Amino acid sequence: MSYSLDFRKKILRIREQEGLSIRETANRFHSVP
């Protein structure tokens, strides 16, 4: 399953704004790193 480019950009923007690690970001969005 692939996610839309807009969704991926949104996740990366949130990750950068909140200073999240890859693992924290994956946990937040319930995905696998």
N, CA, C and O of each residue as an XYZ file, in Angstrom:
132
protein
N       0.851     -1.184      0.000
C       0.000      0.000      0.000
C       0.890      1.238      0.000
O       1.816      1.352      0.803
N       0.601      2.146     -0.894
C       1.378      3.381     -0.897
C       0.462      4.552     -0.531
O      -0.745      4.535     -0.774
N       1.081      5.549      0.055
C       0.337      6.724      0.485
C       0.511      7.831     -0.541
O       1.502      7.860     -1.270
N      -0.443      8.733     -0.595
C      -0.358      9.842     -1.528
C       0.813     10.747     -1.165
O       1.239     10.806     -0.011
N       1.316     11.437     -2.155
C       2.434     12.348     -1.936
C       2.059     13.428     -0.928
O       2.881     13.801     -0.091
N       0.832     13.933     -0.996
C       0.387     14.963     -0.051
C       0.441     14.458      1.387
O       0.877     15.176      2.288
N      -0.005     13.216      1.598
C       0.002     12.643      2.946
C       1.428     12.484      3.454
O       1.717     12.801      4.607
N       2.326     11.991      2.590
C       3.723     11.814      3.000
C       4.377     13.149      3.337
O       5.133     13.245      4.304
N       4.089     14.177      2.547
C       4.649     15.505      2.830
C       4.115     16.045      4.154
O       4.855     16.668      4.916
N       2.832     15.809      4.428
C       2.227     16.262      5.683
C       2.914     15.600      6.870
O       3.231     16.263      7.857
N       3.146     14.282      6.775
C       3.815     13.563      7.858
C       5.220     14.111      8.078
O       5.621     14.338      9.220
N       5.973     14.325      7.002
C       7.338     14.836      7.135
C       7.350     16.244      7.720
O       8.242     16.591      8.494
N       6.361     17.052      7.352
C       6.274     18.414      7.895
C       6.004     18.363      9.400
O       6.632     19.095     10.165
N       5.081     17.509      9.825
C       4.776     17.363     11.252
C       5.996     16.838     11.996
O       6.319     17.309     13.086
N       6.677     15.850     11.392
C       7.880     15.284     12.025
C       8.919     16.378     12.269
O       9.510     16.450     13.346
N       9.136     17.219     11.276
C      10.122     18.292     11.402
C       9.688     19.324     12.443
O      10.498     19.750     13.266
N       8.428     19.724     12.414
C       7.924     20.741     13.337
C       8.008     20.285     14.789
O       8.317     21.080     15.677
N       7.733     19.011     15.027
C       7.680     18.498     16.396
C       8.963     17.806     16.830
O       9.067     17.351     17.969
N       9.947     17.721     15.930
C      11.222     17.109     16.273
C      11.118     15.627     16.592
O      11.813     15.129     17.478
N      10.254     14.920     15.877
C      10.040     13.500     16.141
C      11.091     12.642     15.440
O      11.604     13.011     14.383
N      11.403     11.498     16.039
C      12.270     10.517     15.386
C      11.429      9.744     14.370
O      10.206      9.872     14.328
N      12.112      8.941     13.555
C      11.387      8.100     12.600
C      10.441      7.163     13.348
O       9.283      7.005     12.958
N      10.932      6.543     14.420
C      10.112      5.597     15.189
C       8.918      6.315     15.831
O       7.803      5.795     15.803
N       9.137      7.489     16.402
C       8.031      8.241     17.015
C       6.988      8.619     15.961
O       5.784      8.566     16.211
N       7.472      9.000     14.787
C       6.558      9.361     13.705
C       5.749      8.148     13.265
O       4.538      8.246     13.068
N       6.414      7.004     13.110
C       5.721      5.772     12.711
C       4.679      5.384     13.750
O       3.564      4.998     13.399
N       5.036      5.485     15.029
C       4.080      5.149     16.092
C       2.880      6.091     16.061
O       1.739      5.666     16.243
N       3.147      7.353     15.833
C       2.062      8.335     15.820
C       1.071      8.063     14.688
O      -0.139      8.201     14.865
N       1.591      7.678     13.535
C       0.729      7.454     12.375
C       0.459      5.972     12.128
O      -0.081      5.603     11.085
N       0.836      5.115     13.092
C       0.553      3.676     13.033
C       1.064      3.034     11.751
O       0.351      2.275     11.095
N       2.312      3.351     11.402
C       2.920      2.751     10.217
C       4.259      2.137     10.592
O       4.760      2.353     11.695
N       4.822      1.392      9.700
C       6.105      0.729      9.942
C       7.219      1.601      9.383
O       7.124      2.071      8.249
N       8.294      1.830     10.176
C       9.396      2.676      9.667
C      10.137      2.024      8.522
O      11.082      2.604      7.988
